């Protein structure tokens, strides 16, 4: 599964970082249909070079993901799902703006809904 993440610094009206940043994921809702599915998250080309992904956080106590592996100067991460059960998983891709030092919470909606027939 390939997921694109776009992040931009804005003067006001952003959806994270006290309104100073805007982020969006494509797809907007991530639906995981198969356990051990590979996931790749990558910045869009329009995301400025001063942004980097520094961690993936999850509220799920079931270790739903493997540890991410970063590449391309921390502008790309790869991981796998690790959860066969149905659940909504709260996830955050933490991004750092290296020009300001600001940490930015980018939280996609992630649904783990494995299909028993897959």
C-alpha atoms as a printed R data frame, in Angstrom:
    type eleno elety resid chain resno       x       y      z
1   ATOM     1    CA   UNK     A     1   0.000   0.000  0.000
2   ATOM     2    CA   UNK     A     2   1.428   3.363 -1.038
3   ATOM     3    CA   UNK     A     3   0.464   6.438  0.958
4   ATOM     4    CA   UNK     A     4   1.417   9.980 -0.005
5   ATOM     5    CA   UNK     A     5   1.876  12.677  2.659
6   ATOM     6    CA   UNK     A     6   1.934  16.374  1.836
7   ATOM     7    CA   UNK     A     7   3.084  18.906  4.462
8   ATOM     8    CA   UNK     A     8   3.366  22.693  4.128
9   ATOM     9    CA   UNK     A     9   4.067  25.629  6.419
10  ATOM    10    CA   UNK     A    10   1.241  28.190  6.330
11  ATOM    11    CA   UNK     A    11   0.723  31.575  7.980
12  ATOM    12    CA   UNK     A    12  -2.553  30.513  9.623
13  ATOM    13    CA   UNK     A    13  -5.451  28.107  9.189
14  ATOM    14    CA   UNK     A    14  -3.417  24.909  9.163
15  ATOM    15    CA   UNK     A    15  -4.716  21.656 10.607
16  ATOM    16    CA   UNK     A    16  -1.735  20.939 12.896
17  ATOM    17    CA   UNK     A    17   1.125  22.659 14.729
18  ATOM    18    CA   UNK     A    18  -1.147  25.303 16.294
19  ATOM    19    CA   UNK     A    19  -2.412  26.247 12.831
20  ATOM    20    CA   UNK     A    20   1.080  26.849 11.412
21  ATOM    21    CA   UNK     A    21   1.166  23.706  9.225
22  ATOM    22    CA   UNK     A    22  -1.164  21.912  6.882
23  ATOM    23    CA   UNK     A    23  -0.946  18.199  6.060
24  ATOM    24    CA   UNK     A    24  -2.944  15.773  3.937
25  ATOM    25    CA   UNK     A    25  -2.728  12.048  3.213
26  ATOM    26    CA   UNK     A    26  -3.692  10.251  0.021
27  ATOM    27    CA   UNK     A    27  -5.626   8.085  0.464
28  ATOM    28    CA   UNK     A    28  -7.309  10.076  3.212
29  ATOM    29    CA   UNK     A    29  -8.495   6.927  5.017
30  ATOM    30    CA   UNK     A    30  -6.116   3.955  5.115
31  ATOM    31    CA   UNK     A    31  -8.000   0.643  5.142
32  ATOM    32    CA   UNK     A    32  -5.842  -2.396  5.870
33  ATOM    33    CA   UNK     A    33  -7.438  -5.558  4.468
34  ATOM    34    CA   UNK     A    34  -4.664  -8.115  5.009
35  ATOM    35    CA   UNK     A    35  -2.353  -8.871  7.927
36  ATOM    36    CA   UNK     A    36   1.371  -8.371  7.231
37  ATOM    37    CA   UNK     A    37   0.586  -5.901  4.435
38  ATOM    38    CA   UNK     A    38   3.535  -3.707  3.466
39  ATOM    39    CA   UNK     A    39   2.928   0.009  3.807
40  ATOM    40    CA   UNK     A    40   5.032   2.762  2.264
41  ATOM    41    CA   UNK     A    41   4.563   6.384  3.312
42  ATOM    42    CA   UNK     A    42   6.317   9.009  1.212
43  ATOM    43    CA   UNK     A    43   6.269  12.787  1.019
44  ATOM    44    CA   UNK     A    44   4.799  14.293 -2.127
45  ATOM    45    CA   UNK     A    45   7.165  16.136 -4.454
46  ATOM    46    CA   UNK     A    46   5.639  19.455 -3.369
47  ATOM    47    CA   UNK     A    47   6.639  18.881  0.279
48  ATOM    48    CA   UNK     A    48   9.636  21.129  1.016
49  ATOM    49    CA   UNK     A    49  13.041  19.532  1.555
50  ATOM    50    CA   UNK     A    50  13.262  20.825  5.162
51  ATOM    51    CA   UNK     A    51  10.643  18.295  6.341
52  ATOM    52    CA   UNK     A    52  11.553  14.792  7.527
53  ATOM    53    CA   UNK     A    53   9.634  11.909  9.089
54  ATOM    54    CA   UNK     A    54  11.079  11.100 12.490
55  ATOM    55    CA   UNK     A    55   8.704   8.549 14.030
56  ATOM    56    CA   UNK     A    56   5.482   6.584 13.793
57  ATOM    57    CA   UNK     A    57   3.380   6.489 16.954
58  ATOM    58    CA   UNK     A    58   0.331   4.348 17.665
59  ATOM    59    CA   UNK     A    59  -2.058   4.152 20.601
60  ATOM    60    CA   UNK     A    60  -2.726   0.510 19.871
61  ATOM    61    CA   UNK     A    61  -1.220  -1.780 22.510
62  ATOM    62    CA   UNK     A    62  -1.236  -4.743 20.127
63  ATOM    63    CA   UNK     A    63   1.934  -3.778 18.194
64  ATOM    64    CA   UNK     A    64  -0.107  -3.313 15.023
65  ATOM    65    CA   UNK     A    65   2.919  -2.272 12.971
66  ATOM    66    CA   UNK     A    66   6.515  -3.320 12.616
67  ATOM    67    CA   UNK     A    67   9.142  -0.684 13.346
68  ATOM    68    CA   UNK     A    68   9.440   1.709 10.395
69  ATOM    69    CA   UNK     A    69  12.511   1.727  8.186
70  ATOM    70    CA   UNK     A    70  13.383   5.198  6.880
71  ATOM    71    CA   UNK     A    71  15.051   6.045  3.583
72  ATOM    72    CA   UNK     A    72  15.551   8.904  1.128
73  ATOM    73    CA   UNK     A    73  16.696  11.288  3.856
74  ATOM    74    CA   UNK     A    74  13.763  10.377  6.128
75  ATOM    75    CA   UNK     A    75  11.282  11.355  3.413
76  ATOM    76    CA   UNK     A    76  10.071   7.762  3.000
77  ATOM    77    CA   UNK     A    77   9.177   5.045  5.513
78  ATOM    78    CA   UNK     A    78   8.303   1.388  5.103
79  ATOM    79    CA   UNK     A    79   6.583  -0.868  7.622
80  ATOM    80    CA   UNK     A    80   4.197  -3.812  7.756
81  ATOM    81    CA   UNK     A    81   0.929  -4.384  9.513
82  ATOM    82    CA   UNK     A    82   1.015  -6.880 12.317
83  ATOM    83    CA   UNK     A    83  -2.558  -7.285 13.460
84  ATOM    84    CA   UNK     A    84  -5.197  -9.765 12.274
85  ATOM    85    CA   UNK     A    85  -8.098  -8.234 14.269
86  ATOM    86    CA   UNK     A    86 -10.612  -5.537 13.399
87  ATOM    87    CA   UNK     A    87  -9.961  -2.150 15.007
88  ATOM    88    CA   UNK     A    88  -9.551   1.560 14.506
89  ATOM    89    CA   UNK     A    89  -5.892   2.403 15.079
90  ATOM    90    CA   UNK     A    90  -4.831   5.885 16.187
91  ATOM    91    CA   UNK     A    91  -1.600   6.612 14.340
92  ATOM    92    CA   UNK     A    92   0.657   9.641 14.044
93  ATOM    93    CA   UNK     A    93   3.466  10.231 11.598
94  ATOM    94    CA   UNK     A    94   5.652  12.733 13.431
95  ATOM    95    CA   UNK     A    95   7.318  15.140 11.021
96  ATOM    96    CA   UNK     A    96  10.056  17.630 11.869
97  ATOM    97    CA   UNK     A    97  10.446  21.010 10.192
98  ATOM    98    CA   UNK     A    98  14.225  21.320 10.224
99  ATOM    99    CA   UNK     A    99  14.040  25.061  9.491
100 ATOM   100    CA   UNK     A   100  12.180  25.771 12.770
101 ATOM   101    CA   UNK     A   101  12.665  22.610 14.849
102 ATOM   102    CA   UNK     A   102   8.861  22.274 15.135
103 ATOM   103    CA   UNK     A   103   7.438  18.746 15.495
104 ATOM   104    CA   UNK     A   104   4.272  18.210 13.476
105 ATOM   105    CA   UNK     A   105   1.607  15.602 14.243
106 ATOM   106    CA   UNK     A   106   0.192  14.123 11.022
107 ATOM   107    CA   UNK     A   107  -2.487  11.571 11.870
108 ATOM   108    CA   UNK     A   108  -4.155   9.561  9.127
109 ATOM   109    CA   UNK     A   109  -7.337   7.645  9.786
110 ATOM   110    CA   UNK     A   110  -6.341   3.961  9.851
111 ATOM   111    CA   UNK     A   111  -8.892   1.146  9.847
112 ATOM   112    CA   UNK     A   112  -7.671  -2.389 10.327
113 ATOM   113    CA   UNK     A   113 -10.440  -4.481  8.769
114 ATOM   114    CA   UNK     A   114  -8.910  -7.748  7.542
115 ATOM   115    CA   UNK     A   115 -10.909  -9.761  5.073
116 ATOM   116    CA   UNK     A   116 -10.864 -13.420  6.177
117 ATOM   117    CA   UNK     A   117 -10.993 -14.490  2.522
118 ATOM   118    CA   UNK     A   118  -7.782 -12.667  1.537
